[in-house]
Amino acid sequence: MAKKKKILGICGSASRNSANLAILKIIAEFGKSDFELNILDDLTELPHFKTELTYKNVPEKIVEFRNRIATANGIIICTPEYVFSIPSGLKNAIEWCVSTTVFSDKPIGLITASASGIKGHEALKLIMETVQTNFTKETTLLIQGIKGKVDKEGKILDKETENELKKFVRSFKDLTNKPTGINI
């Protein structure tokens, strides 16, 4: 039996028990036979980005965060859209990694779950392309009107969303099984 992949799930929401966190938990359940999803759900633990701490005197939390990315077989980011972009906490986390290669060629799944999410999803894809992650059209998903699709207990209310998430998980699994360094 093949060893399960180690996947890092990053929740971009600043809210506790958000729909985005619920989606990551649903993905963990859908993908449990193929990967183990370890969820990072509190980006406020990371200090504010400071360029002068990029290489020297790097805060311990940032060293840990970078190591989690580096050792993961893949990453799934699930985030809402804030003011037509990604949340500041998620942007801050990514900025700490820009000067490194931890994201380079890393298989990644990108989900934006929000009221609209169009601009935030575009921004997320552009940023992750800039840091040279490896994603496909099938490993990106925009879920609009999220409040009507996932309830307060984290259950999916919408069959189409459930099917889209299952398809996303299959596509992400396929992506993580491809050799690294191959653009798709």
Summary of the structure (lengths in Angstrom):
residues: 184
radius of gyration: 15.5
end to end distance: 26.9
largest distance: 49.1
contacts: 576
relative contact order: 0.18
helix: 41%
strand: 20%
